[in-house]
Amino acid sequence: MNSFVTSLKILARTAMKSKLIFTCFSLVGIIAVIISACNQNSNSAANKPVVAVDSIWHAPDTSSISGNPDATLIRYGQKLISNTSYYLGPKGTVAQITNGMNCQNCHLQAGTKPFGNNYASVASTYPKFRARSGSIESIYKRVNDCIQRSLNGKAIDSNSKEMQAITAYIKWVGKDVPKKKVPYGSGIKELAYLDRAADTIKGRFVYEQKCLVCHEKNGDGMKDPARTGYLYPPLWGEHSYTAGAGMMRISRLAGYAKFNMPYGTNYPNSQLTDEEAWDVASYINSQPRPTHDISSDWPDISLKPVDHPFGPFIDNFPEAQHKYGPFKPIAEAKKRLKKA
């Protein structure tokens, strides 16, 4: 209520200085808007998790790279992640094999931001079994997956200087994480499922209000000043991530958006409610984008996540529900199948 009273005082002073005459009707309307804003702020505050900041994983200080025997390689890897398009994009100086996006367009701050789809636990958990491929994957395989699926590009040789540099950098980012451990703050923060399907119409409204200014009306993104990459990446269309990318699961995109978007948002604060995050993710992923051959993905379909958007599925829920939800019934059915 303090913000409500303050807002009224500001309105009153403004009215007196401008010699404006408000009718009772218009004043009531203004009060209603202020109350709505106060309630929204209150709800937003209630939606913020309470967590000790010092318990969240943080990347090593980049100044420490200099003392590493592989410092030159690590720094090159950092550049490749930060400015992928300059080196590997349509006009790349090393090769022309990707769509023009940079790795850090999805892996924020070169893969070092807490809950910004970072690399915290990559070195500690790889090689590991991944159900999507049905095999044990190396870091090399994981990197090439991103290049092919998210950057719509071609795989790079695991012995190349570029792959060795990217891998060296990723290992440096996670160098302080014990083997097999996943620290708090790693990857993307998961959100609780909604009790309803995500709404693309509501999501479009969220996009227009909070995303359009950076990602443009048609989801085209915003190029950097040199036009060698993107400051703000395209979220759909021919230059965006493909239908085979991990971000096509709206749970991933919703968790990512919640604590990172609009640009400048940081965990544990947020500008989006959970519902807004789910809805805007559904809107973005309902838009057209490049295809990707996923015919070999998920050889054991019983291991597909509940929000994997493409069939076949082991259950009888429709594809649309796997894409937009509600996901709780699917998750519950999956648990029953495991127990059977």
C-alpha positions, 0 to 999 in steps of 0.5 A, spaced: 500 500 500 505 504 500 507 504 493 499 506 492 499 512 497 506 514 493 503 514 486 496 517 489 501 523 491 505 524 485 498 524 481 495 529 485 502 534 485 502 533 477 494 535 477 495 541 481 502 543 477 498 542 470 491 545 473 488 539 470 481 537 473 480 530 473 472 527 473 471 522 479 470 517 473 477 518 471 480 518 478 477 512 479 480 509 473 487 511 475 486 508 482 484 502 479 490 501 474 495 503 480 491 498 485 492 493 479 500 494 478 501 494 486 497 487 486 502 485 480 508 487 484 506 484 490 504 477 486 511 478 483 515 479 489 511 473 492 513 469 486 521 470 488 524 464 491 528 465 497 535 463 497 542 465 499 546 468 494 552 465 496 549 458 495 549 459 488 554 456 483 559 462 480 564 461 474 571 462 476 574 469 475 577 469 468 583 473 470 585 466 473 585 463 466 592 466 465 595 461 470 593 455 466 598 452 462 592 451 456 591 459 457 591 461 449 586 455 448 581 456 453 581 464 451 580 462 444 574 457 446 571 463 450 571 467 444 568 462 439 563 461 444 562 469 445 562 470 438 561 464 434 558 467 428 565 471 427 569 465 426 563 460 424 557 463 421 555 465 414 561 469 413 566 466 418 573 467 418 575 460 420 569 456 416 562 458 414 557 452 417 552 456 422 546 460 422 549 466 425 547 465 432 552 465 437 553 460 442 552 465 448 545 467 445 543 461 449 548 459 454 549 466 457 555 470 458 559 465 455 556 459 459 557 462 466 551 465 468 547 462 474 541 458 471 543 461 464 544 455 461 551 455 463 556 449 463 557 448 470 556 441 470 558 439 463 565 437 465 563 434 471 558 429 468 561 427 461 561 422 458 554 420 460 548 416 457 543 421 454 537 418 452 536 422 446 541 419 442 541 412 447 548 412 447 554 414 452 556 421 449 562 425 450 563 433 450 565 433 443 558 430 441 554 434 446 558 441 443 556 438 436 549 437 438 548 444 439 552 446 433 547 442 429 541 443 432 541 450 435 546 453 430 543 449 424 550 448 422 555 442 420 559 438 425 566 440 426 572 435 427 573 433 434 581 434 433 580 441 430 583 447 434 576 450 434 573 443 438 579 443 442 578 450 444 571 450 446 572 443 450 578 446 454 574 452 455 568 448 458 572 444 462 575 451 465 568 453 467 567 447 471 574 446 473 571 447 481 565 442 480 567 435 483 566 429 478 559 427 478 556 433 482 551 438 479 551 444 483 545 449 485 545 454 479 547 449 474 544 449 467 536 452 467 532 452 473 526 448 472 519 450 473 513 447 476 508 444 471 502 449 470 495 446 472 493 448 465 496 448 458 500 453 456 497 459 452 500 461 446 495 467 445 497 469 452 504 468 450 503 473 444 501 478 449 507 477 454 512 477 448 509 483 445 510 487 452 516 484 454 520 481 448 519 484 442 523 490 444 529 486 443 527 480 439 523 484 434 516 483 431 517 477 427 522 474 432 528 476 427 532 478 433 537 484 433 544 484 429 550 486 433 553 493 430 558 489 426 553 485 423 557 479 424 552 476 429 546 477 434 546 481 440 539 478 441 538 472 437 532 470 432 527 466 436 524 463 430 524 463 423 530 461 418 536 463 422 533 461 429 534 454 433 531 448 429 526 443 431 531 439 434 534 443 439 533 442 446 529 449 447 523 446 443 521 443 450 517 449 453 519 447 460 526 448 458 525 455 454 520 457 460 525 456 465 530 459 461 526 465 460 523 466 467 530 468 470 534 471 464 528 475 460 527 480 459 535 481 458 538 483 464 534 479 469 538 475 474 536 469 479 533 469 484 529 475 481 524 475 475 520 480 471 516 474 469 511 470 473 511 462 472 505 463 468 508 468 463 514 464 462 510 458 460 505 462 456 511 466 452 515 459 451 509 456 448 508 462 443 515 462 441 515 455 440 509 455 436 512 459 430 516 456 424 523 454 424 528 450 421 527 442 421 532 437 423 532 430 422 530 427 429 528 420 426 534 417 430 532 420 437 529 417 443 530 410 441 527 408 447 521 412 447 519 411 454 525 415 456 522 421 452 520 427 457 513 429 458 514 435 454 517 432 448 513 435 442 514 430 437 511 423 437 511 417 437 509 416 445 509 410 449 502 413 452 496 415 449 496 423 450 496 427 444 502 430 441 499 437 442 498 436 450 506 433 449 507 440 446 503 445 451 501 441 456 497 440 461 503 436 463 501 433 470 497 428 467 502 425 462 507 425 468 503 421 473 501 416 467 509 415 466 510 414 473 504 408 473 507 405 467 514 405 471 511 401 477 507 396 472 
